Amino acid sequence: MSDETAPLKESVGRYGVWSAALRADDPGRAAERAEAVAELERLGFGAVWLGGNTSAQDAAPLIEASERIVVGTSIQSIWEHPASETAARFAELEVARPGRFLLGLGVSHGPRVQGYSRPYSTMVGYLDDLDRAGMRAGHRVLAALGPKMLELSRDRAAGAIPYLVTPEHTAQARERLGAGPLLAPEFKVVLDSDPSRARATARAYLGRYLELPNYTKNFLALGFTDADVTGGGSDRLIDAVFAWGDESTIRARIDAFHDAGADHVALQLVEDDMTALPREGWRRLASLLT
């Protein structure tokens, strides 16, 4: 897989933007989303990751509105999109805009999926179906947290896009993946240097994720305690999974992921209003990365 992932790593670069707002389907804001993705490309970001349960259909307008930036799903739920349909939509985009779409797949979460069971086996079967439909492993990545899913990312995909993790998890993931596969963790940023205010913003956003056992189990495996993952998250947890502070502090926190073995970091700006496109924030983020 390393021969296939080298050009992928080059195309996505070191930094991307993770955004749920960019996947919104409000037609009245289509022009704004198109302008935003074109600007992200000009700012030097190599990829846009569409948050939530997204698909090629969500990525297509952003690909059309830009020239080079890679658009990935983070993630497409394997429970809601048949593999044959997924492969067909990928093929259409690949013919029209080669190399611009990256399929990020995930097993979602038990509380969100009716009939959720055997997520690992279901993912294996889904990848088998994609193979039979002619979609190569080098065009997909997996939202992997635990060892088995990380190994599947290594063996049956181009790499892993772990969500809500720490540099310590990244180091463990790199060891399990080896040098070849893409490792592109997501990392949350609050552009605020006031500790109380920044943590309050972070905690208000993190709470929804602490209701999902995939994340809490991963935090416990990383050495956090039950106390850390209750009440919206302890200060210790907040400070581990969010970057906040002055620009040099935020840059150092992002660099820690690369130092731990990440090829690419998908940066999610967290603000009070997560439905808006934080374009000024993205500009500030781009400036501190140069």
C-alpha positions as CSV (number, residue, x, y, z in Angstrom):
1,M,0.0,0.0,0.0
2,S,3.0,2.4,0.5
3,D,3.4,2.9,-3.2
4,E,-0.2,4.0,-3.5
5,T,-0.2,6.2,-0.4
6,A,2.9,8.3,-1.3
7,P,1.0,10.5,-3.8
8,L,-2.0,10.6,-1.5
9,K,0.2,12.0,1.4
10,E,1.6,14.6,-1.0
11,S,-1.8,15.7,-2.3
12,V,-3.4,16.1,1.2
13,G,-0.3,17.8,2.6
14,R,0.3,18.4,6.3
15,Y,-2.8,20.3,7.2
16,G,-6.5,20.1,6.4
17,V,-9.8,21.6,7.7
18,W,-12.5,19.4,9.3
19,S,-15.9,21.0,9.0
20,A,-19.5,19.9,9.4
21,A,-20.8,23.3,8.2
22,L,-19.2,22.8,4.8
23,R,-21.4,19.7,4.2
24,A,-24.7,21.5,4.9
25,D,-27.2,21.2,2.1
26,D,-29.0,24.5,2.5
27,P,-29.1,25.7,-1.2
28,G,-29.2,29.3,0.0
29,R,-25.7,28.9,1.3
30,A,-24.2,27.0,-1.6
31,A,-22.3,30.0,-3.0
32,E,-20.9,30.7,0.4
33,R,-19.6,27.1,0.8
34,A,-18.1,27.3,-2.7
35,E,-16.3,30.5,-1.9
36,A,-15.1,29.1,1.4
37,V,-13.5,25.9,-0.1
38,A,-11.8,27.9,-2.8
39,E,-10.4,30.2,-0.1
40,L,-9.2,27.2,1.9
41,E,-7.3,26.0,-1.1
42,R,-5.7,29.4,-1.6
43,L,-4.8,29.5,2.1
44,G,-2.7,26.3,1.6
45,F,-4.8,23.6,3.2
46,G,-4.4,20.3,1.4
47,A,-7.7,18.7,2.3
48,V,-11.2,19.4,3.5
49,W,-12.9,16.8,5.6
50,L,-16.7,16.9,5.7
51,G,-17.9,16.2,9.2
52,G,-20.8,14.0,10.0
53,N,-22.3,11.2,8.0
54,T,-21.4,12.4,4.5
55,S,-21.0,11.0,1.0
56,A,-19.6,11.7,-2.5
57,Q,-22.8,13.6,-3.1
58,D,-21.8,16.1,-0.4
59,A,-18.2,16.4,-1.7
60,A,-19.0,17.0,-5.3
61,P,-20.0,20.7,-5.2
62,L,-16.9,21.5,-3.2
63,I,-14.7,19.7,-5.7
64,E,-16.4,21.6,-8.5
65,A,-15.7,24.9,-6.7
66,S,-12.0,24.3,-6.3
67,E,-9.0,23.1,-8.4
68,R,-6.7,21.0,-6.3
69,I,-7.8,20.5,-2.7
70,V,-8.8,17.0,-1.7
71,V,-12.3,16.5,-0.3
72,G,-12.9,13.6,2.1
73,T,-15.8,12.2,4.1
74,S,-15.2,12.1,7.8
75,I,-17.1,9.9,7.9
76,Q,-19.5,8.0,5.7
77,S,-21.4,5.5,7.7
78,I,-21.3,2.0,6.4
79,W,-24.8,1.4,7.8
80,E,-26.5,4.0,5.6
81,H,-24.8,3.8,2.2
82,P,-24.7,0.5,0.3
83,A,-21.3,-0.4,-0.9
84,S,-22.4,-0.8,-4.6
85,E,-23.8,2.8,-4.6
86,T,-20.7,4.1,-2.8
87,A,-18.4,2.6,-5.4
88,A,-20.5,3.9,-8.3
89,R,-20.5,7.5,-7.0
90,F,-16.8,7.3,-6.3
91,A,-16.2,6.1,-9.9
92,E,-18.2,9.0,-11.3
93,L,-16.2,11.6,-9.3
94,E,-12.9,9.9,-10.1
95,V,-13.6,10.1,-13.8
96,A,-14.6,13.7,-13.6
97,R,-12.0,14.9,-11.1
98,P,-9.3,12.3,-10.7
99,G,-7.7,12.2,-7.2
100,R,-9.9,14.8,-5.7
101,F,-12.2,12.7,-3.6
102,L,-11.2,10.5,-0.7
103,L,-13.7,8.1,0.9
104,G,-13.5,8.1,4.7
105,L,-15.5,5.2,6.1
106,G,-16.6,4.5,9.7
107,V,-18.8,2.2,11.7
108,S,-20.6,5.1,13.5
109,H,-21.9,4.4,17.1
110,G,-24.3,2.0,18.7
111,P,-26.6,4.7,20.1
112,R,-27.0,6.2,16.6
113,V,-27.7,3.1,14.5
114,Q,-30.7,0.8,14.8
115,G,-29.6,-2.8,14.8
116,Y,-25.9,-2.0,15.5
117,S,-23.9,-5.2,15.9
118,R,-20.5,-6.7,15.0
119,P,-19.1,-3.4,13.7
120,Y,-15.7,-4.9,12.8
121,S,-17.1,-7.8,10.8
122,T,-19.6,-5.5,9.1
123,M,-16.7,-3.2,8.1
124,V,-14.8,-6.2,6.7
125,G,-17.8,-7.2,4.7
126,Y,-18.3,-3.7,3.4
127,L,-14.7,-3.5,2.2
128,D,-15.2,-6.9,0.5
129,D,-18.2,-5.4,-1.3
130,L,-16.2,-2.4,-2.4
131,D,-13.5,-4.6,-3.8
132,R,-16.0,-6.6,-5.8
133,A,-17.4,-3.3,-7.1
134,G,-13.9,-2.4,-8.4
135,M,-13.0,0.3,-5.8
136,R,-9.3,0.1,-5.0
137,A,-8.1,0.2,-1.4
138,G,-5.9,3.2,-2.1
139,H,-8.9,5.5,-2.4
140,R,-10.4,4.9,1.0
141,V,-9.4,5.5,4.6
142,L,-11.0,4.3,7.9
143,A,-12.1,6.2,11.0
144,A,-10.1,3.8,13.2
145,L,-9.5,4.1,17.0
146,G,-8.8,0.6,18.3
147,P,-6.1,-1.9,17.3
148,K,-8.2,-4.1,15.1
149,M,-9.6,-1.3,13.0
150,L,-6.2,0.3,12.7
151,E,-4.8,-2.9,11.3
152,L,-7.7,-3.1,8.9
153,S,-6.8,0.5,7.9
154,R,-3.3,-0.7,7.1
155,D,-4.3,-3.9,5.3
156,R,-7.5,-2.9,3.4
157,A,-7.3,0.9,3.0
158,A,-4.9,3.7,2.4
159,G,-4.7,4.5,6.1
160,A,-6.6,5.9,9.1
161,I,-8.4,9.1,10.0
162,P,-8.9,8.8,13.8
163,Y,-11.3,11.3,15.4
164,L,-11.0,12.9,18.8
165,V,-7.6,11.6,19.8
166,T,-4.3,12.8,21.3
167,P,-0.7,12.7,20.2
168,E,-0.3,9.6,22.4
169,H,-2.9,7.8,20.4
170,T,-1.2,9.0,17.2
171,A,2.1,7.5,18.3
172,Q,0.4,4.2,19.0
173,A,-1.5,4.3,15.7
174,R,1.7,4.9,13.8
175,E,3.4,2.0,15.4
176,R,0.5,-0.3,14.4
177,L,0.1,1.1,10.9
178,G,3.8,1.2,10.0
179,A,5.4,3.9,7.9
180,G,3.4,3.5,4.7
181,P,-0.3,4.2,5.4
182,L,-1.7,7.7,5.7
183,L,-2.3,8.7,9.3
184,A,-4.5,11.8,9.5
185,P,-6.0,12.5,13.0
186,E,-8.6,15.2,13.6
187,F,-7.7,17.8,16.2
188,K,-9.9,20.5,17.7
189,V,-8.8,24.1,18.0
190,V,-10.4,27.0,20.1
191,L,-8.8,30.3,19.1
192,D,-9.1,31.8,22.5
193,S,-6.3,32.4,25.1
194,D,-8.6,32.9,28.1
195,P,-8.6,29.6,30.0
196,S,-12.1,29.7,31.5
197,R,-13.7,30.9,28.2
198,A,-11.8,28.5,26.0
199,R,-12.5,25.5,28.2
200,A,-16.2,26.4,28.4
201,T,-16.4,26.6,24.6
202,A,-14.6,23.2,24.3
203,R,-16.7,21.5,27.0
204,A,-20.0,22.6,25.5
205,Y,-18.9,20.9,22.3
206,L,-17.3,17.8,23.7
207,G,-20.3,16.8,25.8
208,R,-22.1,15.1,22.9
209,Y,-19.1,12.9,22.2
210,L,-18.9,11.7,25.7
211,E,-22.2,10.0,25.3
212,L,-20.7,7.7,22.7
213,P,-18.9,4.6,24.1
214,N,-16.4,4.3,21.2
215,Y,-14.8,7.5,22.4
216,T,-15.0,7.1,26.1
217,K,-13.5,3.6,25.8
218,N,-10.7,5.0,23.8
219,F,-10.1,7.7,26.4
220,L,-10.0,5.1,29.2
221,A,-7.5,3.0,27.1
222,L,-5.3,6.1,26.8
223,G,-5.1,6.5,30.6
224,F,-8.0,8.8,31.4
225,T,-10.4,7.9,34.2
226,D,-14.2,7.7,34.5
227,A,-14.0,11.1,36.3
228,D,-12.3,12.6,33.2
229,V,-15.2,11.6,30.8
230,T,-18.1,12.8,32.9
231,G,-19.6,16.2,33.4
232,G,-18.6,17.4,30.0
233,G,-15.0,16.4,30.5
234,S,-12.4,17.3,33.0
235,D,-9.9,20.1,32.4
236,R,-7.3,17.4,31.9
237,L,-9.3,15.8,29.1
238,I,-10.3,19.2,27.6
239,D,-6.6,20.3,27.5
240,A,-5.6,17.0,25.9
241,V,-8.1,16.9,23.0
242,F,-8.4,20.7,22.3
243,A,-5.7,23.2,21.4
244,W,-6.3,26.7,22.9
245,G,-4.1,29.6,24.0
246,D,-1.9,32.0,22.1
247,E,-0.8,31.2,18.5
248,S,2.6,29.7,19.5
249,T,0.9,27.4,22.0
250,I,-1.7,26.2,19.5
251,R,1.0,25.7,16.8
252,A,3.0,23.6,19.3
253,R,0.0,21.4,20.1
254,I,-0.6,20.8,16.4
255,D,3.1,20.0,15.8
256,A,2.9,17.4,18.6
257,F,0.7,15.3,16.3
258,H,3.3,15.4,13.5
259,D,6.0,14.7,16.0
260,A,4.1,11.6,17.1
261,G,3.8,10.3,13.5
262,A,0.9,12.0,11.8
263,D,1.2,12.7,8.1
264,H,-1.6,15.2,8.1
265,V,-3.8,16.8,10.8
266,A,-7.4,17.7,10.1
267,L,-8.1,20.8,12.1
268,Q,-11.5,21.6,13.4
269,L,-12.2,25.1,14.7
270,V,-14.6,25.0,17.6
271,E,-16.7,28.1,18.2
272,D,-19.9,28.9,20.0
273,D,-21.8,28.8,16.7
274,M,-20.9,25.6,14.9
275,T,-23.3,26.1,12.0
276,A,-21.4,29.1,10.6
277,L,-18.4,28.9,8.4
278,P,-15.5,30.3,10.5
279,R,-13.7,31.9,7.6
280,E,-11.8,34.5,9.6
281,G,-10.8,31.8,12.0
282,W,-9.5,29.6,9.2
283,R,-7.5,32.6,8.0
284,R,-6.0,33.0,11.5
285,L,-5.3,29.2,11.6
286,A,-3.5,29.3,8.2
287,S,-1.3,32.2,9.3
288,L,-0.1,30.4,12.4
289,L,0.8,27.3,10.4
290,T,3.1,29.2,8.0
